Amino acid sequence: MLDLLAFPDDSRIWIYASDKIIPDKQVSEIHSSIQEFTKSWQSHQQDLAATGGILHNHFIILVVNENKNSPGGCSIDKSIHYVQSLG
């Protein structure tokens, strides 16, 4: 479950649409992978306050609370490569 309410309204959000529906049997596995990624996601060697998940079996969402630490270009690139790695 993606708890967006735990993040401030001015958090930064990335939404990636899949070109196909993510099968129910893969949602849990991918969600766990997203959680692991966001727990270790860093910008300039500083942890990001981040979370993510899957909505409607079609969208991958990543959220960062920029009040704690803002993502830089390299960390954003890392997130793009991560999402691409999910296939």
Residue pairs with C-beta under 8 A, 6 or more apart in sequence:
1 53
2 51
2 52
2 53
2 54
2 55
2 61
2 63
3 51
4 11
4 61
4 63
6 51
7 49
7 51
7 63
7 65
8 65
8 67
10 66
10 67
11 63
11 64
11 65
11 66
12 63
12 64
12 66
12 70
12 71
13 61
13 62
13 63
14 61
14 62
14 63
14 79
15 59
15 60
15 61
16 59
16 60
16 61
16 62
16 83
17 58
17 59
18 58
18 59
18 60
21 57
21 58
22 30
22 54
22 57
22 58
23 57
24 57
27 54
27 57
30 54
30 60
30 86
31 53
31 54
33 86
34 52
34 53
34 54
34 60
34 62
35 51
35 52
35 53
37 52
37 79
37 82
38 48
38 50
38 51
38 52
38 62
39 50
41 47
41 48
41 50
41 64
41 71
41 75
41 78
41 79
42 48
42 75
43 69
43 70
43 71
43 72
43 74
43 75
44 72
44 75
46 69
47 69
48 64
48 65
48 68
48 69
48 71
48 75
49 64
49 65
49 67
49 68
49 69
50 62
50 63
50 64
50 65
51 62
51 63
52 60
52 61
52 62
52 63
53 60
53 61
54 60
54 61
55 61
60 83
60 86
62 79
62 83
64 70
64 71
71 79
